[in-house]
Amino acid sequence: MMMKDGADFLSVALKAAVAAACAAFVVSCSSIKEPDSVYEEPDYTAEDVRREEIKRIDEMLEKNPVQALWRATLLGDAGTVSKCESAVVDKYNEELEKENYYTAKNLYKSLASVSSKKLSSLSKNYDELDKLCTERVPGLKKINSSLQKVSGYINGTVTIWVDKGLAVKNGLGYADRVIGSGFFISKDGYIITNNHVIADVVDTKSKSYAKLFIKLAEDSDTRIPAKVIGWDPVIDLALLKTEVDAPFIFNLGSSEDLDVGDKIYCIGSPVGLERTLTSGIVSATDRKLFSLGDVMQIDAAVNSGNSGGPCIDSNGNVQAIVFAGMLQYEGLNFAIPVEFLKGELPALYSGGKLNHPWIGCFGHTKRALGKDSGLELQYVLPGGSASRAGMKAGDVIVAVDGQRVKTLEDVQNILIKETAKTIIPVTYRTESDEEKTCAVYLSVRPENPGYTVYSSDIIANSFVPIFGMKLIHASTSSRNKYTISSLIRGSIADESGFSENDSIEIRKVSFDNDNSVLYAEVYTKNRKKGYLDVVMAIGAKLDSPYYF
């Protein structure tokens, strides 16, 4: 696979430095624009407000009965709640009849999260549905597949070949293709690889020709047609299917016990050289290169074409999936922990693009007396799921879907396994130390959450998650002059030398072409620079692991 994808992943980790570099290429709108309106909590005691909300719920009932049920629960109108529960039950029965157990399970969970009285009428409970889901999903059952030699595991890998036809450069045509790696997880031909390897096949915006093939390790001359079943651009995983009898099947192991210094093996097709096995050690286990969850850094030799191959132990158990090698940085390579794959395999198997959920928040792990004590909300999107459910900045999440959490990573590990457009319970601790539980609707995570924040809230608030600084207006005559009231430690604003009580004037705000980077030009009197007048340029990527 071309390494431009790897460079994109690296840019997430480098945050401010890379964002500042991207700023040189910002070409879109540079005006400072506040939203026309910002969501305010409705007063449901007012009869006209209730009528309008019931009307909106009725409108969304057919297309999204789960969201309608959640909104009806927040409204507290018994008749509307009952109507929405019936719609969800009807949808549940419909999916159950089609044997779409994964969807039926999530509908059951949504009803349970609002304590629906109609749960008892359902023919199957959550545990039964969960069992039916996992029974069909390839890769989740252990098989006896250990070999005497590590080299024997090569036959369970494949070369992924994406034929993009002809590309023209400087008036000449040449074969355009993407080469990656993959591995079998079932006898009937299910294969795991990276999303970025097969992205051209599933990209609905692309007008280019793209066909997908695989080549077996034991027969590198024959291209076998394959199809994409499910794909996840965020965690960079994809499930493929080909009509072959797999020569070897990998067990999905665990990376939870892996530590820095542990030995690993990687198998793939670097630069198209099939049947290549390399070895190395785990260099780090907590690199935040994705929007969700930590990935591993490894020093095994990984090059273009290795993406999607298995990272295994000496017993052939898959511990991670290789996803990028940085050609310009020798030995700087990464792999996705296999726990992510196991958590989302049911969703990938159900088919289509996997949409990750979010509740419209930004925050960091809360530390009290030197211990992790939950996930602190430093920003809550107005009108987002958490906001509508009653959560506020300063609250600390202590449980998600019935599981106690202490860190951001705990919450991410749960949300990765959850499905968007589902209702789950969330327990949080308020600033007055009161513990509350609410039902929260999992919205579809936007591609760039920071852009959604900027578009939905005033600048004074949106700069909290984007740059890590809370602003208050400093002038009634100029709406662009602010004072920094607080900073998030380790944020872009903090690392750029800003301090509390600094005065700033925002002169320009711009975005790159895909709204993934925000660039701000600010005039400031910076305390750390002796209150000298300075015009500064700061940039930030509009997605990070701290949006959830």
C-alpha positions as CSV (number, residue, x, y, z in Angstrom):
1,M,0.0,0.0,0.0
2,M,1.2,3.5,-0.8
3,M,2.6,5.1,2.4
4,K,0.6,8.3,2.1
5,D,-2.0,6.6,4.3
6,G,0.7,5.9,6.9
7,A,1.7,9.5,6.8
8,D,-1.9,10.5,7.5
9,F,-1.9,8.2,10.6
10,L,1.3,9.7,11.8
11,S,-0.1,13.2,11.5
12,V,-2.7,12.5,14.0
13,A,0.0,11.7,16.6
14,L,2.0,14.8,15.8
15,K,-1.1,17.0,16.4
16,A,-0.1,20.6,16.6
17,A,3.1,20.5,14.6
18,V,1.6,18.8,11.6
19,A,-1.6,20.9,11.9
20,A,0.5,24.0,11.7
21,A,2.3,22.6,8.6
22,C,-1.1,21.8,7.0
23,A,-2.1,25.4,7.6
24,A,0.1,26.5,4.7
25,F,-2.3,24.6,2.4
26,V,-5.5,25.9,3.9
27,V,-7.6,27.2,1.1
28,S,-11.3,27.3,2.2
29,C,-13.3,30.0,3.8
30,S,-11.3,32.3,6.1
31,S,-14.1,34.4,7.6
32,I,-15.0,34.2,11.3
33,K,-18.5,33.0,11.5
34,E,-20.6,32.2,14.6
35,P,-23.6,29.8,14.2
36,D,-27.0,31.4,13.6
37,S,-28.2,29.8,16.8
38,V,-27.0,27.5,19.6
39,Y,-29.1,24.7,21.1
40,E,-30.7,25.6,24.4
41,E,-32.4,23.1,26.7
42,P,-36.2,23.1,25.9
43,D,-38.7,23.9,28.6
44,Y,-41.0,20.8,28.4
45,T,-43.3,22.3,31.0
46,A,-44.6,24.7,28.3
47,E,-47.4,23.1,26.4
48,D,-46.4,24.5,23.0
49,V,-42.9,23.2,23.4
50,R,-44.2,19.7,24.3
51,R,-46.5,19.7,21.2
52,E,-43.6,20.7,18.9
53,E,-41.4,18.0,20.4
54,I,-44.1,15.3,19.9
55,K,-44.5,16.5,16.3
56,R,-40.7,16.0,15.7
57,I,-40.8,12.6,17.4
58,D,-43.6,11.5,15.1
59,E,-41.6,12.7,12.1
60,M,-38.5,10.6,13.0
61,L,-40.5,7.5,14.2
62,E,-40.5,5.7,10.8
63,K,-36.9,6.4,9.8
64,N,-35.3,6.1,13.3
65,P,-37.6,4.5,15.9
66,V,-34.8,4.2,18.4
67,Q,-33.9,7.9,18.4
68,A,-37.6,8.7,18.6
69,L,-37.9,6.4,21.6
70,W,-35.0,8.2,23.3
71,R,-36.5,11.6,22.6
72,A,-39.9,10.5,23.9
73,T,-38.2,9.2,27.1
74,L,-36.6,12.5,27.7
75,L,-39.9,14.3,27.1
76,G,-41.6,12.0,29.6
77,D,-44.9,11.7,27.7
78,A,-46.3,8.2,28.5
79,G,-48.4,8.0,25.3
80,T,-45.6,9.0,23.0
81,V,-43.2,6.6,24.8
82,S,-45.6,3.7,24.4
83,K,-46.1,4.5,20.7
84,C,-42.3,4.6,20.1
85,E,-41.7,1.4,22.1
86,S,-44.2,-0.4,19.9
87,A,-42.4,0.8,16.8
88,V,-39.0,-0.5,18.1
89,V,-40.7,-3.8,19.0
90,D,-42.1,-4.1,15.5
91,K,-38.6,-3.4,14.1
92,Y,-37.1,-6.0,16.5
93,N,-39.6,-8.7,15.3
94,E,-38.9,-7.8,11.7
95,E,-35.1,-8.1,12.1
96,L,-35.5,-11.3,14.1
97,E,-37.6,-12.9,11.3
98,K,-34.8,-12.0,8.8
99,E,-32.3,-13.5,11.2
100,N,-30.5,-10.2,11.5
101,Y,-29.5,-11.1,15.1
102,Y,-26.9,-8.3,15.4
103,T,-29.5,-5.6,14.7
104,A,-32.1,-7.3,16.8
105,K,-29.7,-7.4,19.8
106,N,-29.1,-3.7,19.6
107,L,-32.8,-3.0,19.4
108,Y,-33.3,-5.1,22.5
109,K,-30.5,-3.2,24.3
110,S,-32.1,0.1,23.4
111,L,-35.5,-1.0,24.9
112,A,-33.7,-2.2,28.1
113,S,-31.8,1.1,28.4
114,V,-35.1,3.0,28.8
115,S,-36.5,0.3,31.1
116,S,-39.3,-0.6,28.6
117,K,-42.2,-2.6,29.9
118,K,-42.4,-4.3,26.6
119,L,-39.2,-6.3,27.0
120,S,-41.1,-9.3,28.4
121,S,-43.1,-9.5,25.1
122,L,-39.9,-10.2,23.1
123,S,-39.3,-13.8,22.1
124,K,-35.5,-13.8,22.8
125,N,-33.5,-12.0,25.5
126,Y,-30.2,-10.2,25.1
127,D,-28.0,-13.2,26.0
128,E,-29.8,-15.5,23.5
129,L,-29.4,-12.9,20.7
130,D,-25.7,-12.3,21.6
131,K,-25.1,-16.1,21.3
132,L,-26.9,-16.2,18.0
133,C,-24.7,-13.3,16.7
134,T,-21.3,-14.8,17.7
135,E,-22.2,-18.3,16.5
136,R,-22.2,-17.1,12.9
137,V,-19.3,-14.7,13.0
138,P,-16.0,-16.1,11.6
139,G,-12.9,-15.9,13.7
140,L,-14.4,-15.8,17.1
141,K,-14.2,-19.5,17.8
142,K,-10.8,-21.1,18.7
143,I,-9.5,-23.9,16.5
144,N,-6.5,-26.2,16.9
145,S,-4.1,-24.6,14.4
146,S,-0.7,-24.5,16.1
147,L,2.3,-25.6,13.9
148,Q,5.8,-26.7,14.7
149,K,7.5,-23.9,12.7
150,V,6.6,-20.2,12.5
151,S,7.3,-20.3,8.8
152,G,4.3,-22.7,8.4
153,Y,1.9,-19.9,9.2
154,I,2.7,-18.1,5.9
155,N,0.2,-20.3,4.1
156,G,-2.6,-18.6,6.0
157,T,-1.8,-15.2,4.6
158,V,-2.8,-13.7,1.2
159,T,-1.7,-10.8,-1.0
160,I,-4.5,-8.3,-1.5
161,W,-4.5,-6.9,-5.1
162,V,-6.7,-3.9,-6.0
163,D,-6.7,-3.4,-9.8
164,K,-7.4,0.3,-10.5
165,G,-7.0,0.0,-14.3
166,L,-4.8,2.5,-16.0
167,A,-3.5,5.8,-14.7
168,V,-2.1,8.5,-17.0
169,K,0.9,10.5,-15.9
170,N,2.9,12.9,-18.2
171,G,1.0,11.6,-21.1
172,L,1.8,7.9,-20.5
173,G,-0.5,5.2,-19.2
174,Y,0.6,2.7,-16.5
175,A,-1.0,0.0,-14.5
176,D,-2.5,1.4,-11.3
177,R,-2.9,-1.0,-8.4
178,V,-2.7,-1.2,-4.7
179,I,-1.0,-4.1,-3.0
180,G,-1.6,-5.2,0.6
181,S,-1.7,-8.2,2.8
182,G,-4.4,-10.2,4.7
183,F,-5.0,-13.5,6.5
184,F,-7.7,-16.2,6.8
185,I,-9.9,-16.4,9.9
186,S,-12.3,-19.1,8.6
187,K,-12.1,-22.2,6.4
188,D,-14.7,-20.9,4.0
189,G,-12.6,-17.9,2.9
190,Y,-13.2,-14.9,5.3
191,I,-10.1,-12.6,5.3
192,I,-9.0,-9.7,7.5
193,T,-7.1,-6.8,6.0
194,N,-6.8,-3.0,6.4
195,N,-9.5,-0.6,5.3
196,H,-7.0,1.6,3.5
197,V,-5.9,-1.3,1.4
198,I,-9.4,-1.8,-0.1
199,A,-10.6,1.8,0.2
200,D,-10.8,2.4,-3.5
201,V,-13.2,-0.6,-3.9
202,V,-15.7,0.8,-1.4
203,D,-15.3,4.6,-2.0
204,T,-18.6,5.7,-3.4
205,K,-17.2,9.1,-4.3
206,S,-14.4,7.7,-6.4
207,K,-15.1,7.5,-10.1
208,S,-12.1,5.2,-10.7
209,Y,-12.3,1.6,-11.7
210,A,-11.3,-0.8,-9.0
211,K,-11.5,-4.6,-8.7
212,L,-10.5,-6.7,-5.8
213,F,-8.5,-9.9,-5.9
214,I,-6.4,-12.0,-3.6
215,K,-3.4,-14.3,-4.3
216,L,-2.7,-17.3,-2.1
217,A,0.7,-17.7,-0.6
218,E,1.1,-21.1,-2.1
219,D,0.0,-19.9,-5.6
220,S,1.2,-16.4,-6.2
221,D,0.4,-16.5,-10.0
222,T,-3.4,-16.9,-9.7
223,R,-5.6,-13.9,-8.9
224,I,-8.8,-14.9,-7.2
225,P,-11.8,-12.5,-7.1
226,A,-12.9,-11.3,-3.6
227,K,-15.5,-9.0,-2.2
228,V,-15.6,-6.6,0.7
229,I,-18.2,-7.6,3.4
230,G,-17.6,-4.9,6.0
231,W,-15.2,-2.1,6.5
232,D,-14.2,0.4,9.2
233,P,-12.2,3.5,8.1
234,V,-11.7,4.7,11.7
235,I,-10.0,1.6,13.1
236,D,-8.7,0.7,9.6
237,L,-10.0,-2.8,9.4
238,A,-12.0,-4.7,6.7
239,L,-13.5,-8.1,6.3
240,L,-13.3,-9.8,2.9
241,K,-14.8,-13.0,1.4
242,T,-13.4,-15.2,-1.3
243,E,-14.6,-18.6,-2.5
244,V,-11.7,-20.7,-1.6
245,D,-10.9,-23.4,0.9
246,A,-8.4,-21.7,3.2
247,P,-5.1,-23.6,3.5
248,F,-4.6,-22.4,7.0
249,I,-6.8,-20.5,9.5
250,F,-5.4,-18.2,12.2
251,N,-6.7,-18.0,15.7
252,L,-7.4,-14.5,17.1
253,G,-5.3,-14.3,20.2
254,S,-4.8,-11.4,22.6
255,S,-2.6,-8.4,22.9
256,E,-3.6,-7.5,26.4
257,D,-0.6,-9.3,28.0
258,L,1.9,-7.9,25.4
259,D,4.5,-5.6,26.9
260,V,7.4,-3.5,25.6
261,G,10.2,-5.9,24.6
262,D,8.0,-8.9,23.8
263,K,8.8,-10.7,20.6
264,I,6.4,-10.7,17.6
265,Y,6.4,-11.9,14.0
266,C,4.8,-10.2,11.0
267,I,3.8,-11.8,7.7
268,G,2.9,-10.0,4.5
269,S,3.9,-8.9,1.0
270,P,6.2,-5.9,1.3
271,V,6.5,-4.1,-2.0
272,G,4.8,-7.2,-3.5
273,L,7.3,-9.7,-2.3
274,E,4.9,-12.5,-1.1
275,R,5.6,-14.9,1.7
276,T,7.8,-12.5,3.7
277,L,8.1,-13.1,7.4
278,T,9.9,-10.6,9.7
279,S,10.4,-10.5,13.5
280,G,10.9,-7.9,16.1
281,I,9.7,-6.6,19.4
282,V,6.9,-4.4,20.8
283,S,8.3,-0.9,21.0
284,A,5.3,0.7,22.7
285,T,1.7,-0.2,23.5
286,D,0.0,3.1,23.8
287,R,0.4,5.2,20.7
288,K,-2.7,7.4,20.0
289,L,-2.7,7.4,16.2
290,F,-6.4,6.6,15.9
291,S,-9.5,8.6,16.9
292,L,-10.4,5.6,19.1
293,G,-8.1,3.5,21.1
294,D,-4.3,3.0,21.4
295,V,-2.2,1.1,18.9
296,M,1.1,-0.7,19.2
297,Q,4.4,0.4,17.9
298,I,6.7,-2.4,16.6
299,D,10.2,-2.6,15.3
300,A,9.6,-5.6,13.0
301,A,10.5,-4.7,9.4
302,V,7.3,-3.4,7.7
303,N,7.2,-1.9,4.2
304,S,4.7,-0.9,1.6
305,G,2.5,-3.9,1.0
306,N,2.6,-5.3,4.6
307,S,-0.6,-3.4,5.6
308,G,-3.3,-5.9,6.7
309,G,-1.0,-8.8,7.5
310,P,-1.0,-10.6,10.8
311,C,1.3,-9.8,13.7
312,I,1.6,-13.2,15.6
313,D,3.2,-14.9,18.5
314,S,5.3,-18.1,18.2
315,N,2.1,-20.2,18.5
316,G,0.6,-18.5,15.5
317,N,-2.0,-16.6,17.4
318,V,-2.8,-13.2,15.9
319,Q,-2.0,-10.5,18.4
320,A,-2.3,-7.5,16.1
321,I,-2.9,-6.4,12.5
322,V,-0.1,-4.4,10.8
323,F,-1.4,-1.2,9.4
324,A,1.4,1.2,8.5
325,G,5.1,1.5,8.0
326,M,6.7,4.9,7.6
327,L,9.2,4.6,4.8
328,Q,10.9,7.9,5.8
329,Y,11.3,6.6,9.4
330,E,13.2,3.3,9.4
331,G,11.8,1.0,12.1
332,L,8.8,3.2,13.0
333,N,5.9,0.8,12.4
334,F,2.5,0.1,13.9
335,A,-0.1,-2.6,14.5
336,I,-3.7,-2.6,15.6
337,P,-4.4,-4.7,18.7
338,V,-6.5,-7.8,17.9
339,E,-9.0,-6.9,20.7
340,F,-10.3,-4.1,18.4
341,L,-10.9,-6.7,15.6
342,K,-12.6,-9.2,18.0
343,G,-14.8,-6.4,19.4
344,E,-16.1,-5.3,16.0
345,L,-16.1,-8.5,14.0
346,P,-19.9,-9.0,14.5
347,A,-20.5,-5.5,13.1
348,L,-18.2,-6.1,10.1
349,Y,-19.8,-9.5,9.4
350,S,-23.3,-7.8,9.4
351,G,-22.0,-5.9,6.3
352,G,-21.4,-2.4,5.1
353,K,-19.5,0.5,6.5
354,L,-19.1,0.5,10.3
355,N,-20.2,3.8,11.8
356,H,-18.7,4.4,15.2
357,P,-20.9,6.1,17.9
358,W,-20.3,9.2,19.9
359,I,-22.3,11.2,22.5
360,G,-21.0,14.7,21.6
361,C,-18.3,15.2,24.3
362,F,-14.6,16.0,24.7
363,G,-12.6,15.2,27.8
364,H,-9.6,13.5,29.5
365,T,-9.1,11.0,32.3
366,K,-9.8,12.6,35.7
367,R,-7.1,12.1,38.3
368,A,-7.9,12.5,42.0
369,L,-5.3,11.9,44.7
370,G,-3.0,10.4,42.1
371,K,-5.6,7.8,40.9
372,D,-7.7,7.6,37.8
373,S,-11.3,8.3,38.8
374,G,-13.3,8.5,35.6
375,L,-13.6,10.5,32.3
376,E,-14.0,14.2,32.9
377,L,-16.2,16.1,30.4
378,Q,-14.4,19.3,29.5
379,Y,-16.8,20.1,26.7
380,V,-20.4,19.0,25.9
381,L,-21.8,19.7,22.4
382,P,-25.0,21.8,22.6
383,G,-27.9,19.6,21.3
384,G,-25.7,16.5,21.3
385,S,-26.8,13.2,23.0
386,A,-25.0,13.9,26.3
387,S,-26.3,17.5,26.4
388,R,-29.9,16.4,25.8
389,A,-29.5,13.7,28.5
390,G,-28.6,16.3,31.0
391,M,-24.8,16.0,31.2
392,K,-22.6,19.1,31.5
393,A,-19.0,20.1,31.4
394,G,-17.4,19.2,34.7
395,D,-19.3,16.0,35.1
396,V,-17.3,12.8,35.3
397,I,-18.4,9.6,33.6
398,V,-17.9,6.6,35.9
399,A,-19.9,3.8,34.0
400,V,-20.9,3.1,30.4
401,D,-23.4,0.4,29.5
402,G,-23.3,-1.0,33.1
403,Q,-19.4,-1.3,33.1
404,R,-17.4,0.9,35.5
405,V,-14.8,3.0,33.9
406,K,-11.8,4.9,35.3
407,T,-10.1,6.3,32.1
408,L,-10.7,7.6,28.7
409,E,-9.3,4.3,27.3
410,D,-11.9,2.4,29.3
411,V,-14.7,4.4,27.7
412,Q,-13.2,4.0,24.2
413,N,-12.9,0.2,24.6
414,I,-16.6,0.0,25.4
415,L,-17.7,2.4,22.6
416,I,-15.7,0.6,20.0
417,K,-17.9,-2.4,20.6
418,E,-21.1,-0.4,20.6
419,T,-23.3,0.4,17.6
420,A,-24.4,3.8,16.5
421,K,-28.2,4.5,16.7
422,T,-28.5,2.5,19.9
423,I,-29.4,3.7,23.4
424,I,-27.2,2.8,26.3
425,P,-27.1,3.8,30.0
426,V,-24.3,6.2,31.2
427,T,-23.5,6.9,34.8
428,Y,-21.8,10.1,35.8
429,R,-20.8,12.1,38.8
430,T,-21.7,15.7,39.0
431,E,-19.5,18.5,40.4
432,S,-21.6,18.3,43.6
433,D,-20.5,14.6,43.8
434,E,-24.0,13.3,43.1
435,E,-24.1,10.1,41.0
436,K,-26.7,10.0,38.2
437,T,-27.6,7.5,35.5
438,C,-29.2,8.6,32.2
439,A,-30.1,6.9,28.9
440,V,-27.9,8.2,26.0
441,Y,-28.5,7.8,22.3
442,L,-25.3,6.9,20.4
443,S,-25.2,9.2,17.4
444,V,-23.0,8.5,14.3
445,R,-19.5,9.8,15.0
446,P,-18.8,12.6,12.5
447,E,-15.7,12.3,10.3
448,N,-14.3,15.5,11.9
449,P,-16.0,16.1,15.3
450,G,-14.1,19.4,15.8
451,Y,-15.8,20.8,12.7
452,T,-19.2,19.8,14.0
453,V,-18.3,21.6,17.3
454,Y,-17.2,24.7,15.5
455,S,-20.3,24.8,13.3
456,S,-22.7,24.2,16.3
457,D,-21.3,26.4,19.0
458,I,-19.8,29.9,19.6
459,I,-16.1,30.3,19.2
460,A,-15.6,31.0,22.9
461,N,-16.8,27.5,23.7
462,S,-15.6,25.6,20.6
463,F,-12.0,26.6,21.2
464,V,-12.0,24.4,24.3
465,P,-11.9,21.0,22.4
466,I,-10.2,22.4,19.4
467,F,-7.3,24.3,21.0
468,G,-7.7,23.6,24.7
469,M,-8.5,27.1,25.8
470,K,-11.7,28.5,27.3
471,L,-12.4,32.1,26.1
472,I,-14.6,34.9,27.5
473,H,-15.4,38.1,25.6
474,A,-13.1,41.0,26.6
475,S,-14.7,43.8,24.7
476,T,-18.3,44.9,24.0
477,S,-17.1,46.8,20.9
478,S,-15.3,44.0,19.2
479,R,-16.7,40.5,19.1
480,N,-13.3,39.0,18.2
481,K,-11.4,40.0,21.3
482,Y,-11.2,37.5,24.2
483,T,-9.5,36.7,27.4
484,I,-8.3,33.2,28.1
485,S,-10.1,32.1,31.3
486,S,-8.6,28.6,31.5
487,L,-6.4,26.1,29.7
488,I,-6.3,22.3,29.3
489,R,-2.9,21.1,30.3
490,G,-1.0,19.5,27.4
491,S,-3.4,21.0,24.8
492,I,-2.3,22.9,21.7
493,A,-2.8,26.2,23.4
494,D,-0.8,25.2,26.4
495,E,2.1,23.8,24.2
496,S,2.0,27.0,22.1
497,G,2.8,29.1,25.2
498,F,-0.6,30.6,26.0
499,S,-1.5,31.3,29.6
500,E,-4.6,32.1,31.6
501,N,-5.6,35.8,31.4
502,D,-3.8,36.3,28.1
503,S,-5.7,38.6,25.7
504,I,-6.2,37.4,22.2
505,E,-8.0,38.7,19.1
506,I,-9.0,36.1,16.5
507,R,-8.3,37.6,13.1
508,K,-8.9,34.7,10.8
509,V,-10.2,31.1,10.9
510,S,-9.7,28.8,7.9
511,F,-10.1,25.1,7.1
512,D,-8.4,22.7,4.7
513,N,-10.4,21.2,1.8
514,D,-12.0,18.3,3.7
515,N,-12.6,20.3,7.0
516,S,-10.1,18.1,8.9
517,V,-7.8,20.9,10.0
518,L,-8.7,24.3,11.5
519,Y,-6.2,27.2,11.2
520,A,-6.5,30.3,13.3
521,E,-4.5,33.6,13.1
522,V,-4.6,35.4,16.4
523,Y,-3.1,38.6,17.7
524,T,-2.1,38.3,21.4
525,K,-0.3,39.8,24.3
526,N,1.3,36.7,25.7
527,R,2.4,36.7,29.3
528,K,5.1,34.1,28.7
529,K,6.6,36.4,26.0
530,G,6.7,39.4,28.3
531,Y,3.3,40.8,27.0
532,L,4.8,41.6,23.7
533,D,2.3,42.1,20.8
534,V,2.5,38.9,18.7
535,V,0.6,37.6,15.7
536,M,0.5,33.8,16.0
537,A,-0.7,31.1,13.7
538,I,-2.0,27.9,15.4
539,G,-3.5,24.8,13.8
540,A,-5.4,21.8,15.0
541,K,-6.7,18.6,13.5
542,L,-10.5,18.4,14.0
543,D,-10.4,14.8,15.2
544,S,-8.6,13.2,18.1
545,P,-9.0,10.4,20.7
546,Y,-10.5,12.9,23.1
547,Y,-13.8,13.3,21.3
548,F,-16.3,10.7,22.3
